[in-house]
Amino acid sequence: MNMEKFEARQFTVRYNNIMLYTFLAVLLVSALLISIQTISETKNKNIQLIEQFKTEAIAIDNLIVRVTVLLDLMQNNAEDFFLNPRPVASIYFNGLADVGTNEYGLDNVPVPYSIADAGNLTGQGDLARLSPELKNEIEMAFNLNSDFKSTLKSVPNAAWVYYTSKNKFINIYPWIPSAEFKFTDKLYQKEFYTLGVPAANPGKTIFWTSVYLDEAGKGVMVTAAKPVYNQDEFLGTVAIDFTLDELGNYVKAFRPELGELSIINSTGQLLAHTKLPLTETSVFKDAIPAGVNLDAIAPSCADLKLVRLNQGYQMVCIQLKNAPWKLLYIEKNQSFVSRIFSSIGTVFVVLLASLGILLYFIKKITFREFIYPAASLVRHISKHGMGDRAPNRRVPAAWLPWFAKISETFQQNRNLINEIKQKNTELTDLNIALERYMPKFILIVSLDEGCGATNIGSYFASSLAKNSSDKKTVYMEYPANTQMSAAFGYDDSERVHKHANGFDIWNDFDLGEVPEEAESSLLMTKILNQYANIVMHATVKGDIDHFIDVYLEPLFRYTKAIVVMVPNTDKTGDKTAAVIKSIQRHVRQDQTTLYTILNRVSENLEVDVKVNFDIPYVADLQPVTRAAFSIPEPAAKAINEIVERIERVHQVCIFIPTTINIDQPFDSAIYVNRTMVFLGEKFGGATSSQARGVWNSDDSGIVNEVVHLVVSYTTEDDLNRFANEVIEFIKLLKDELQQEAMALEINKKMILV
């Protein structure tokens, strides 16, 4: 019983492997699907991140664009003022008073205005000696008060709005006492002024300053400003200071738990950051996570796309449209494995475990209901095959009819075996008779004219016709050579010319309207029905591979030998090698032998090509015509050797056992030698070798033994002549060696005698 369990396990190894591979395949497919899902989710999240980032950039740009619009408005109002100057002094101008030595200001805002309506205009100079041009410019500055007031309301983080004149005064809003802030020459050193002068800003465009600490105590801020001109004369700049708090509110609200958003200016100063507190010395490199390569970030703002950084980070960056600032977001990128586990969650793990348990129970049930009964059925068949009585098996009831049917079938089989044995001798003789004759087909391939291929082909045809006088031989050139009748000297109306050397010259190429790819197959159909020996000469024209594929490939299945004529002009052998390589794509070496022949047509020919046969130059050699001819001695050796090789291709092999009376070892050397002598007398020679084989004996079951293979090669004529004698010799050995059967192999086909 333990042995049967072992056999059952052996029988089910493949099934177990299938179940294992199925489970692994499920795991693999699941992992693949999860990976695809994770990649898709990551892609969607990245797209979502870019869209959110783009929205954030638009919001910040909208904040900035309000500043630029208001600056444009104030600049236009200031410059338009000079088109219609005020004829009399305004209430504001009349409210100016000295606030120090050679200094003036608007410390007391005149009624009906209040400090909420006006900025404090302070300057240097004698108020009583102001030039008309300067008075007009001061009136322009007072005229901007309403713009200053509306600007401060429109820009939530605006701290100061002011106009700074090159004529040593400033109008700043909201109003602030001159004791706390007033004009000094130091203001001309500030960027809100220096970046607006004609030398620095010839285009009169809006400009932005670096981050700085407000002198009036409102903290870290940045200034946007624009130059003001009267005609072509630079007068000063109008500017808006705003703190960075509002920008900080924007960036802190953007994905605060996932990454860090920064706003940086063109000099690398940090304008806003998700986490870092800002000072006037804060720079962007302080906000980069440790280890991240700063050089990889610099060129990455050209396109709005995610960029992979080192240390597992990714970033997206954009250049704002309305300020020379960049908006940049960096976040830690989850590893692929982490994203997978984050994606599948615990539900999938539970499902996968449930699937594993389900597969286990399916395996157990399948083994009980199918695998074990199937294994028992196989053992049942095996027992009957060895002639033993098969034991009863405990299998499901549905399987019992199969066991009964097997027993019945084997009984019927035993009744037929005896009849089959009686017919064995007849079948053996019939198998020998069914060995079909195949024509001897030599294909000569030349690359150009003038290499003597027609002469060589005629020599082959003459040799085959002489050796097989009872069988018809034909020579032909394909594709059809219209000059062949003139070359041989017969009437071109002859479809088949009878040559004096005993072979036919074929000139019947009327195949009807057929594609060129079908010509060779149809031609062979006509030839094979009439001739036992075929010699065909084909000259390669055009592309080598195309010519061989179209015209010659259908012929290769019939060829016993292919002879490639080496051109006398092929000094290096490259052309010949190309033809051989193309032919070798289609032929099998065990069916067709490939030869190369160099037929020297001149005495001093220098060709460095390795060939199978080198036929020396023969002086005064006449071309073959319809008259009888003899094969020149230099060519006869090559022709006869190739013909002999293609005729001796049939193999006869007799298997000599090393056991007698089925399974009793004995020394069979005497029978091996006897068989070699017999085959040598019939076919001209024989060899022997050892091999190991098994066979199924009716009495002893499987027999494993060493056998001797006695092999001989012969021509077809000798094979047909001595085949019956070989059969009778094997029958004699069978009786002497007390064998149930002896094996004979003819041309790789085994026959049991």
C-alpha distance (Angstrom), angle and dihedral (degrees) to the residues before:
residue distance angle dihedral
M1 . . .
N2 3.81 . .
M3 3.80 89.1 .
E4 3.79 90.5 53.0
K5 3.80 90.4 50.9
F6 3.79 88.8 51.7
E7 3.81 90.7 50.1
A8 3.80 89.8 47.9
R9 3.77 90.2 53.3
Q10 3.79 90.1 49.0
F11 3.80 90.3 49.6
T12 3.80 91.7 51.1
V13 3.80 97.6 47.1
R14 3.78 91.7 100.1
Y15 3.80 91.6 45.7
N16 3.80 90.5 50.6
N17 3.77 89.6 48.9
I18 3.79 90.5 50.0
M19 3.80 91.0 51.9
L20 3.80 90.3 47.1
Y21 3.79 92.3 47.9
T22 3.80 89.6 46.2
F23 3.79 90.8 54.6
L24 3.79 90.8 45.6
A25 3.81 89.6 47.8
V26 3.80 89.7 52.1
L27 3.80 89.0 50.2
L28 3.79 91.2 47.1
V29 3.81 94.0 47.5
S30 3.80 90.1 45.4
A31 3.79 90.7 50.0
L32 3.79 89.8 47.5
L33 3.81 92.7 49.5
I34 3.79 91.2 45.9
S35 3.79 89.9 49.1
I36 3.80 90.9 50.0
Q37 3.81 90.1 46.9
T38 3.80 91.1 47.7
I39 3.80 91.7 48.4
S40 3.81 89.7 48.3
E41 3.81 92.2 48.0
T42 3.80 90.7 47.3
K43 3.79 90.3 49.9
N44 3.81 91.5 49.2
K45 3.80 91.7 46.4
N46 3.78 90.2 50.4
I47 3.80 90.6 49.5
Q48 3.81 88.9 48.4
L49 3.82 90.4 48.6
I50 3.80 91.4 51.6
E51 3.82 91.4 48.4
Q52 3.82 91.7 48.9
F53 3.79 89.8 46.7
K54 3.80 91.0 49.6
T55 3.83 90.1 50.5
E56 3.81 90.4 50.2
A57 3.80 90.6 50.0
I58 3.81 90.9 50.7
A59 3.82 90.8 50.7
I60 3.81 92.2 51.4
D61 3.79 90.5 44.5
N62 3.81 89.3 52.4
L63 3.80 89.3 53.9
I64 3.77 90.4 50.7
V65 3.79 94.8 43.9
R66 3.82 89.8 60.8
V67 3.79 87.9 59.3
T68 3.80 92.6 49.9
V69 3.81 92.7 47.1
L70 3.81 91.9 50.5
L71 3.81 91.4 47.6
D72 3.80 90.0 51.8
L73 3.81 89.4 49.9
M74 3.81 93.8 49.7
Q75 3.81 92.0 46.0
N76 3.81 91.5 50.5
N77 3.82 92.7 47.2
A78 3.80 91.2 48.8
E79 3.80 94.5 49.8
D80 3.83 93.0 41.9
F81 3.83 89.5 54.9
F82 3.79 90.6 70.3
L83 3.78 90.7 58.7
N84 3.84 89.8 66.6
P85 3.83 108.5 23.6
R86 3.82 118.7 -160.9
P87 3.87 108.8 -98.5
V88 3.81 95.3 -152.1
A89 3.77 133.4 30.7
S90 3.80 116.0 -85.9
I91 3.80 125.3 -125.5
Y92 3.81 87.5 -107.0
F93 3.80 92.4 54.2
N94 3.78 91.5 47.7
G95 3.82 88.1 52.8
L96 3.79 92.9 61.4
A97 3.80 114.4 111.3
D98 3.79 139.3 170.8
V99 3.79 112.3 -82.7
G100 3.78 97.4 177.8
T101 3.75 143.1 -19.9
N102 3.79 107.5 -32.4
E103 3.87 89.1 -14.9
Y104 3.77 131.4 112.4
G105 3.80 136.1 -172.2
L106 3.81 147.9 158.3
D107 3.81 98.8 -105.4
N108 3.81 89.8 146.2
V109 3.78 113.4 50.5
P110 3.84 107.4 -146.9
V111 3.77 122.0 -123.7
P112 3.00 133.2 -71.4
Y113 3.86 86.5 34.7
S114 3.79 127.0 71.7
I115 3.78 133.7 -159.7
A116 3.83 87.6 -93.2
D117 3.81 88.7 64.8
A118 3.78 102.0 44.7
G119 3.73 143.6 44.7
N120 3.76 123.2 -134.7
L121 3.78 110.1 -101.5
T122 3.81 110.3 -158.2
G123 3.77 128.4 174.2
Q124 3.76 148.8 154.3
G125 3.80 123.7 -102.6
D126 3.78 144.3 61.6
L127 3.78 106.9 -56.2
A128 3.81 90.9 -153.2
R129 3.82 93.3 54.6
L130 3.81 102.0 47.9
S131 3.79 114.0 139.6
P132 3.81 119.5 -119.7
E133 3.81 90.4 -112.4
L134 3.81 91.1 53.3
K135 3.80 91.8 46.0
N136 3.81 88.8 51.5
E137 3.84 90.8 50.8
I138 3.83 90.5 49.1
E139 3.81 88.9 52.0
M140 3.83 88.0 51.6
A141 3.81 89.7 52.5
F142 3.83 90.9 50.3
N143 3.81 88.6 48.5
L144 3.84 88.6 61.5
N145 3.84 92.6 62.1
S146 3.79 93.0 94.6
D147 3.83 89.9 49.8
F148 3.80 90.2 49.0
K149 3.80 91.1 51.9
S150 3.83 94.8 49.2
T151 3.82 91.4 44.6
L152 3.79 92.4 55.0
K153 3.79 89.6 52.3
S154 3.82 93.6 46.6
V155 3.80 98.3 49.0
P156 3.82 108.4 57.2
N157 3.80 95.6 -159.8
A158 3.82 97.0 40.8
A159 3.82 111.2 128.2
W160 3.82 103.4 176.0
V161 3.77 137.3 9.8
Y162 3.79 116.6 -167.4
Y163 3.75 149.6 154.0
T164 3.83 118.1 -134.9
S165 3.81 116.8 -162.5
K166 3.74 128.6 -155.3
N167 3.83 84.1 -135.7
K168 3.80 92.4 74.4
F169 3.77 105.5 -95.3
I170 3.79 137.9 100.3
N171 3.80 132.1 -160.7
I172 3.82 108.6 -154.7
Y173 3.80 128.8 -175.8
P174 3.05 134.4 -124.6
W175 3.77 93.4 47.2
I176 3.80 114.6 -104.3
P177 3.85 126.4 178.6
S178 3.77 115.7 -101.4
A179 3.78 87.9 -124.3
E180 3.81 87.8 69.0
F181 3.79 100.0 36.2
K182 3.78 134.3 2.9
F183 3.77 139.6 151.7
T184 3.80 118.5 -68.2
D185 3.79 131.9 167.1
K186 3.82 88.5 -110.3
L187 3.81 87.9 77.3
Y188 3.79 88.8 71.0
Q189 3.81 87.7 65.7
K190 3.80 93.1 58.2
E191 3.81 120.6 101.6
F192 3.81 92.5 -123.4
Y193 3.82 85.1 70.0
T194 3.82 106.5 25.3
L195 3.82 92.8 53.4
G196 3.81 91.0 53.6
V197 3.81 101.3 53.8
P198 3.85 115.7 107.6
A199 3.80 94.0 -106.3
A200 3.81 91.9 55.6
N201 3.81 98.0 34.2
P202 3.80 112.0 27.4
G203 3.81 90.3 158.4
K204 3.84 92.8 60.6
T205 3.82 90.1 -132.3
I206 3.78 132.1 151.9
F207 3.79 113.5 -86.0
W208 3.79 136.4 -170.3
T209 3.77 129.0 -140.0
S210 3.76 130.3 -139.9
V211 3.79 120.7 -96.1
Y212 3.81 112.4 -79.0
L213 3.79 142.1 165.2
D214 3.82 113.0 -99.7
E215 3.82 112.7 -115.5
A216 3.81 89.9 -147.5
G217 3.78 90.3 60.0
K218 3.80 103.0 -106.6
G219 3.78 94.4 125.9
V220 3.80 134.5 -120.2
M221 3.77 112.8 -7.7
V222 3.78 146.5 152.1
T223 3.81 130.6 -135.1
A224 3.79 132.7 -136.1
A225 3.81 114.2 -163.4
K226 3.78 144.0 167.0
P227 3.82 131.8 -159.6
V228 3.84 121.6 -110.0
Y229 3.81 121.0 -145.4
N230 3.80 135.7 -172.9
Q231 3.76 100.5 -148.0
D232 3.83 101.3 -50.9
E233 3.80 95.5 -22.8
F234 3.80 117.3 105.2
L235 3.82 109.8 -133.7
G236 3.79 105.8 170.3
T237 3.81 144.5 -73.0
V238 3.77 135.1 -72.3
A239 3.80 111.9 -145.9
I240 3.79 144.5 -178.7
D241 3.80 120.2 -151.3
F242 3.75 115.2 -160.8
T243 3.74 131.1 176.3
L244 3.79 122.5 -120.5
D245 3.82 93.9 -124.1
E246 3.81 93.5 96.4
L247 3.81 91.4 50.2
G248 3.79 88.2 49.1
N249 3.80 90.4 54.2
Y250 3.79 89.8 54.6
V251 3.80 96.5 50.6
K252 3.82 95.3 41.7
A253 3.80 90.7 58.2
F254 3.83 93.8 54.2
R255 3.86 112.5 95.4
P256 3.82 92.4 -46.6
E257 3.82 94.5 175.8
L258 3.80 95.2 49.2
G259 3.79 107.4 42.8
E260 3.78 149.6 -24.6
L261 3.82 127.1 -85.5
S262 3.80 120.1 -157.2
I263 3.79 137.1 -175.9
I264 3.80 114.0 -154.4
N265 3.78 132.6 177.1
S266 3.78 128.8 -135.2
T267 3.81 92.5 -87.3
G268 3.81 93.9 53.7
Q269 3.81 96.7 -103.8
L270 3.78 116.3 148.1
L271 3.82 112.3 -119.4
A272 3.80 97.9 174.1
H273 3.80 138.2 -1.6
T274 3.78 136.5 -178.5
K275 3.81 95.2 -123.3
L276 3.81 113.5 3.0
P277 3.85 120.2 92.7
L278 3.80 109.6 -126.9
T279 3.80 130.6 -124.1
E280 3.76 131.0 170.0
T281 3.82 88.3 -97.4
S282 3.82 96.9 50.9
V283 3.81 111.6 125.1
F284 3.78 131.9 -174.0
K285 3.80 96.6 -112.2
D286 3.82 88.3 64.6
A287 3.81 88.6 61.6
I288 3.82 97.0 51.3
P289 3.84 115.5 103.6
A290 3.78 113.4 -107.2
G291 3.79 114.5 -82.7
V292 3.81 97.4 15.2
N293 3.80 112.5 134.7
L294 3.81 108.9 -116.7
D295 3.82 92.2 -162.2
A296 3.81 91.1 64.0
I297 3.81 90.9 58.3
A298 3.80 99.0 52.9
P299 3.84 99.6 74.8
S300 3.80 95.6 33.6
C301 3.83 100.2 90.1
A302 3.80 96.3 73.5
D303 3.81 92.9 89.0
L304 3.75 129.5 31.3
K305 3.79 98.0 -118.1
L306 3.78 140.7 116.0
V307 3.79 114.2 -92.8
R308 3.81 123.8 -160.4
L309 3.78 114.1 -130.2
N310 3.77 130.8 -171.0
Q311 3.80 122.3 -91.4
G312 3.82 89.3 45.2
Y313 3.81 96.8 -70.0
Q314 3.79 130.6 132.9
M315 3.78 129.8 -163.6
V316 3.78 143.0 -169.9
C317 3.78 123.9 -159.1
I318 3.80 138.2 -177.4
Q319 3.79 135.6 -175.6
L320 3.81 109.7 -125.1
K321 3.79 114.1 -124.6
N322 3.80 100.9 -140.5
A323 3.81 101.2 42.0
P324 3.81 136.1 32.2
W325 3.78 89.8 -107.4
K326 3.78 134.8 115.6
L327 3.78 126.4 -139.7
L328 3.81 109.8 -148.5
Y329 3.79 131.1 -179.9
I330 3.84 124.6 -167.9
E331 3.79 125.9 -175.8
K332 3.78 137.4 167.6
N333 3.78 110.1 -99.1
Q334 3.80 115.2 -137.8
S335 3.80 116.0 -124.8
F336 3.79 116.2 -108.3
V337 3.81 92.5 -110.2
S338 3.80 91.4 50.2
R339 3.79 90.2 50.4
I340 3.81 90.1 50.8
F341 3.81 93.7 52.7
S342 3.77 89.8 43.4
S343 3.79 89.0 52.3
I344 3.81 101.4 46.5
G345 3.80 99.4 42.2
T346 3.80 123.6 -176.1
V347 3.81 95.6 -57.5
F348 3.77 92.9 71.5
V349 3.80 92.6 47.2
V350 3.82 89.6 54.1
L351 3.82 90.9 47.7
L352 3.80 91.4 49.3
A353 3.81 91.7 49.9
S354 3.81 89.8 48.5
L355 3.79 89.6 50.9
G356 3.80 90.5 52.3
I357 3.82 91.3 51.5
L358 3.81 90.4 46.8
L359 3.81 91.6 51.5
Y360 3.81 89.9 50.0
F361 3.82 93.0 54.4
I362 3.81 90.9 43.8
K363 3.81 88.3 53.4
K364 3.81 92.6 51.2
I365 3.81 93.8 46.6
T366 3.81 92.6 44.9
F367 3.80 90.8 50.6
R368 3.81 92.3 51.5
E369 3.80 97.1 42.9
F370 3.80 101.2 35.1
I371 3.81 119.3 2.3
Y372 3.82 98.1 52.5
P373 3.85 93.7 43.8
A374 3.82 89.1 47.4
A375 3.81 91.0 49.8
S376 3.80 89.5 48.7
L377 3.80 89.6 50.2
V378 3.81 90.3 52.2
R379 3.83 90.8 50.8
H380 3.80 88.7 46.4
I381 3.81 89.6 54.6
S382 3.82 91.1 45.1
K383 3.80 92.5 52.9
H384 3.79 91.9 49.5
G385 3.81 89.5 46.7
M386 3.81 90.4 57.0
G387 3.79 90.9 46.5
D388 3.82 94.7 -111.1
R389 3.77 125.9 133.6
A390 3.79 108.9 -101.3
P391 3.85 114.8 -129.3
N392 3.79 121.8 -127.0
R393 3.80 114.8 -94.4
R394 3.78 129.7 -150.0
V395 3.77 98.5 -126.7
P396 3.82 133.6 145.1
A397 3.80 113.1 -74.7
A398 3.80 92.1 -115.3
W399 3.82 89.2 67.1
L400 3.82 98.2 51.5
P401 3.85 96.0 85.6
W402 3.80 88.7 56.8
F403 3.80 91.9 55.0
A404 3.80 90.5 49.3
K405 3.81 92.1 48.4
I406 3.82 91.5 51.0
S407 3.80 91.9 52.5
E408 3.79 90.7 49.4
T409 3.80 92.6 48.0
F410 3.81 93.6 50.7
Q411 3.79 90.4 51.1
Q412 3.78 90.2 53.5
N413 3.80 89.0 46.7
R414 3.81 92.4 55.4
N415 3.77 89.6 54.1
L416 3.79 90.4 54.9
I417 3.82 97.3 46.3
N418 3.80 93.9 74.5
E419 3.80 91.0 52.1
I420 3.80 90.0 49.7
K421 3.81 91.7 51.7
Q422 3.79 90.7 53.1
K423 3.80 90.2 55.5
N424 3.80 94.7 47.0
T425 3.80 96.2 94.5
E426 3.79 92.6 48.3
L427 3.81 91.3 48.9
T428 3.81 91.3 50.2
D429 3.78 92.4 54.7
L430 3.79 90.1 44.8
N431 3.82 91.9 52.8
I432 3.79 89.8 55.0
A433 3.79 90.6 49.7
L434 3.80 91.4 50.5
E435 3.84 92.6 61.4
R436 3.83 99.1 116.7
Y437 3.76 124.0 -139.9
M438 3.80 115.2 -115.0
P439 3.82 120.2 -160.5
K440 3.77 122.5 -113.9
F441 3.81 102.2 -113.8
I442 3.82 121.1 -176.1
L443 3.82 116.0 -174.2
I444 3.82 116.6 -161.7
V445 3.82 114.7 -160.7
S446 3.81 120.5 -166.0
L447 3.78 128.9 -179.1
D448 3.80 99.0 -152.9
E449 3.77 141.8 -1.1
G450 3.77 122.9 -87.9
C451 3.82 98.1 49.9
G452 3.83 94.2 104.9
A453 3.81 94.9 -110.6
T454 3.83 93.2 143.8
N455 3.82 90.9 53.7
I456 3.82 91.7 47.2
G457 3.81 90.9 48.7
S458 3.82 90.9 50.3
Y459 3.82 89.8 49.9
F460 3.82 90.4 53.9
A461 3.82 91.5 48.3
S462 3.80 91.7 48.5
S463 3.83 92.3 49.2
L464 3.82 93.4 48.7
A465 3.81 91.6 46.4
K466 3.79 90.8 50.8
N467 3.84 94.4 47.4
S468 3.82 93.4 45.0
S469 3.77 104.6 35.1
D470 3.79 90.6 159.0
K471 3.82 92.1 57.7
K472 3.78 127.9 65.1
T473 3.81 119.9 -111.4
V474 3.81 127.2 -162.5
Y475 3.81 135.0 -168.3
M476 3.81 121.6 -160.1
E477 3.78 141.9 161.2
Y478 3.82 118.9 -135.1
P479 2.96 136.2 -129.9
A480 3.83 86.9 38.6
N481 3.82 113.1 -79.2
T482 3.81 107.8 -149.3
Q483 3.84 90.8 -168.4
M484 3.82 95.5 56.6
S485 3.83 95.7 91.3
A486 3.80 90.4 52.6
A487 3.82 91.6 46.9
F488 3.80 93.0 52.4
G489 3.80 93.5 36.8
Y490 3.79 103.4 -121.1
D491 3.79 132.1 124.2
D492 3.79 111.8 -80.8
S493 3.81 89.4 -138.0
E494 3.81 89.7 70.2
R495 3.80 109.2 101.6
V496 3.82 90.9 -167.1
H497 3.79 122.0 20.4
K498 3.81 120.5 -158.8
H499 3.79 107.6 -136.7
A500 3.77 120.8 -147.4
N501 3.84 90.9 -121.9
G502 3.81 91.1 64.8
F503 3.79 103.1 -98.4
D504 3.79 132.1 104.4
I505 3.80 125.2 -119.0
W506 3.81 108.9 -142.6
N507 3.78 118.7 -141.3
D508 3.82 101.3 155.8
F509 3.82 106.3 112.7
D510 3.79 97.6 147.4
L511 3.83 98.4 127.6
G512 3.80 97.9 151.5
E513 3.80 126.1 -124.2
V514 3.81 102.2 -27.6
P515 3.83 132.6 142.8
E516 3.78 114.0 -95.9
E517 3.83 89.3 -116.8
A518 3.84 89.0 63.7
E519 3.82 98.4 45.0
S520 3.79 97.9 88.3
S521 3.83 94.0 47.5
L522 3.83 92.5 50.2
L523 3.80 91.2 45.6
M524 3.82 91.8 52.8
T525 3.81 89.9 49.6
K526 3.81 89.4 58.7
I527 3.82 94.6 42.6
L528 3.83 98.4 45.7
N529 3.79 91.8 56.7
Q530 3.80 91.4 58.5
Y531 3.81 111.0 29.3
A532 3.80 137.2 54.2
N533 3.81 95.0 -170.6
I534 3.82 120.2 46.0
V535 3.80 128.6 -176.9
M536 3.80 115.9 -177.3
H537 3.81 128.6 -179.0
A538 3.83 118.9 -157.5
T539 3.81 125.2 -177.7
V540 3.82 113.3 -151.6
K541 3.79 111.6 -126.9
G542 3.80 129.0 -176.7
D543 3.80 120.4 -13.4
I544 3.81 109.0 14.4
D545 3.82 98.5 -143.4
H546 3.82 93.0 44.4
F547 3.82 93.5 49.2
I548 3.80 93.4 48.0
D549 3.82 93.6 44.3
V550 3.83 93.8 49.8
Y551 3.83 104.9 34.1
L552 3.82 108.1 21.2
E553 3.82 109.1 28.3
P554 3.87 93.3 76.7
L555 3.84 88.1 53.8
F556 3.81 96.6 53.3
R557 3.82 94.5 78.8
Y558 3.83 89.2 65.2
T559 3.82 100.5 41.1
K560 3.79 122.0 108.5
A561 3.81 92.2 -177.6
I562 3.81 135.6 14.2
V563 3.81 116.3 -158.6
V564 3.82 116.8 -162.8
M565 3.80 112.5 -159.1
V566 3.80 109.7 -142.7
P567 3.84 109.9 -136.0
N568 3.79 114.7 -119.8
T569 3.82 86.0 -133.0
D570 3.82 94.7 55.6
K571 3.80 96.6 98.0
T572 3.82 96.1 168.9
G573 3.80 99.8 30.6
D574 3.81 94.5 -121.3
K575 3.81 94.5 127.8
T576 3.79 92.0 47.7
A577 3.81 91.9 48.5
A578 3.80 90.7 51.7
V579 3.82 91.8 53.4
I580 3.81 93.0 46.9
K581 3.80 91.9 48.4
S582 3.80 90.9 50.9
I583 3.82 92.4 48.6
Q584 3.82 92.9 47.9
R585 3.81 89.5 61.6
H586 3.80 88.9 71.9
V587 3.84 110.7 28.5
R588 3.80 129.8 78.8
Q589 3.78 115.5 -134.9
D590 3.80 92.5 -142.3
Q591 3.82 91.0 58.0
T592 3.80 105.5 32.6
T593 3.81 130.6 35.2
L594 3.80 119.2 -147.3
Y595 3.84 119.1 -147.1
T596 3.81 133.9 -179.7
I597 3.81 122.1 -148.6
L598 3.80 127.2 -171.3
N599 3.82 108.7 -159.8
R600 3.79 105.3 -168.6
V601 3.82 110.0 -141.9
S602 3.81 95.5 -179.2
E603 3.77 133.2 43.0
N604 3.81 100.7 -126.0
L605 3.79 99.4 44.2
E606 3.81 117.3 153.0
V607 3.79 110.4 -160.1
D608 3.80 119.6 152.2
V609 3.80 98.9 -160.4
K610 3.82 128.1 127.0
V611 3.83 108.7 -129.4
N612 3.81 138.0 171.2
F613 3.80 94.1 -124.9
D614 3.81 127.5 21.6
I615 3.82 111.0 -166.4
P616 3.81 109.4 -161.6
Y617 3.79 123.9 -132.9
V618 3.82 114.6 -81.0
A619 3.79 114.7 -156.6
D620 3.82 118.4 -133.2
L621 3.82 92.1 9.0
Q622 3.79 108.3 168.0
P623 3.83 121.0 -144.2
V624 3.79 116.8 -107.8
T625 3.81 114.3 -94.4
R626 3.80 134.1 171.4
A627 3.78 89.4 -77.5
A628 3.78 121.2 96.1
F629 3.79 114.3 -87.7
S630 3.79 140.8 -178.7
I631 3.78 124.1 -130.9
P632 3.83 109.1 -109.4
E633 3.79 113.0 -113.1
P634 3.88 94.7 -117.7
A635 3.82 90.4 55.6
A636 3.81 98.0 36.9
K637 3.82 93.7 72.9
A638 3.82 93.6 55.8
I639 3.82 93.6 41.3
N640 3.81 95.4 48.9
E641 3.82 93.7 44.4
I642 3.81 93.2 53.2
V643 3.83 92.1 45.2
E644 3.82 90.5 49.3
R645 3.83 90.6 50.8
I646 3.79 95.7 51.0
E647 3.80 91.7 48.0
R648 3.82 95.4 50.5
V649 3.83 97.9 59.9
H650 3.79 102.2 108.4
Q651 3.81 115.6 104.9
V652 3.80 126.9 -151.2
C653 3.83 117.5 -170.3
I654 3.84 126.1 -179.2
F655 3.84 118.8 -165.5
I656 3.86 112.2 -140.9
P657 3.86 112.8 -163.9
T658 3.81 125.4 -142.2
T659 3.80 94.6 -145.2
I660 3.76 128.2 74.8
N661 3.77 126.8 -155.5
I662 3.82 88.2 20.7
D663 3.82 102.0 -66.4
Q664 3.84 109.1 16.5
P665 3.86 111.1 111.6
F666 3.81 117.5 -129.6
D667 3.81 138.9 159.1
S668 3.80 106.7 -93.2
A669 3.82 96.1 179.2
I670 3.81 91.8 113.8
Y671 3.81 90.2 55.8
V672 3.80 91.4 47.3
N673 3.81 91.0 53.4
R674 3.78 90.9 44.1
T675 3.81 90.8 52.3
M676 3.82 92.4 47.2
V677 3.82 89.8 52.2
F678 3.81 90.9 48.8
L679 3.83 94.6 50.1
G680 3.81 91.4 42.0
E681 3.80 91.2 55.6
K682 3.81 92.1 48.9
F683 3.80 102.3 37.9
G684 3.79 106.2 19.6
G685 3.83 100.6 -102.8
A686 3.81 147.1 1.6
T687 3.82 141.7 -160.8
S688 3.79 133.9 -156.5
S689 3.81 135.4 -146.4
Q690 3.79 138.5 170.6
A691 3.79 128.3 -111.4
R692 3.80 138.3 160.6
G693 3.77 125.0 -120.5
V694 3.77 144.0 166.0
W695 3.79 129.7 -142.2
N696 3.79 135.6 177.6
S697 3.78 114.9 -113.2
D698 3.80 120.1 -159.8
D699 3.80 89.5 -139.0
S700 3.81 104.6 33.4
G701 3.80 104.8 25.7
I702 3.81 118.5 -139.2
V703 3.84 112.1 13.5
N704 3.81 118.2 -164.8
E705 3.82 114.8 -165.3
V706 3.78 147.2 145.3
V707 3.82 114.3 -99.8
H708 3.80 132.8 -166.7
L709 3.82 118.0 -132.1
V710 3.81 113.4 -150.2
V711 3.82 108.1 -166.8
S712 3.80 132.7 -172.4
Y713 3.81 132.4 174.4
T714 3.79 120.7 -145.1
T715 3.75 145.9 161.2
E716 3.76 123.1 -91.4
D717 3.78 92.8 -110.6
D718 3.82 92.6 53.6
L719 3.81 90.8 45.0
N720 3.79 91.7 54.4
R721 3.82 91.5 42.6
F722 3.83 96.9 52.1
A723 3.84 102.6 27.9
N724 3.81 94.4 102.9
E725 3.81 91.8 47.6
V726 3.82 89.3 52.6
I727 3.83 90.2 52.5
E728 3.79 91.9 49.6
F729 3.82 90.9 47.9
I730 3.83 90.8 53.3
K731 3.80 91.4 48.8
L732 3.80 88.7 53.4
L733 3.84 91.5 50.9
K734 3.82 90.3 47.2
D735 3.79 91.8 57.5
E736 3.81 94.6 43.5
L737 3.84 92.7 48.8
Q738 3.82 92.6 43.6
Q739 3.83 92.1 -126.5
E740 3.79 127.2 162.9
A741 3.82 88.0 -140.9
M742 3.82 141.2 -7.2
A743 3.80 125.2 -143.6
L744 3.79 125.0 -129.1
E745 3.82 123.4 -178.7
I746 3.81 121.7 -160.8
N747 3.80 117.2 -177.0
K748 3.85 91.7 -17.7
K749 3.82 92.2 -51.2
M750 3.81 114.5 118.0
I751 3.81 122.6 -141.4
L752 3.82 124.0 -171.8
V753 3.80 114.1 -143.4
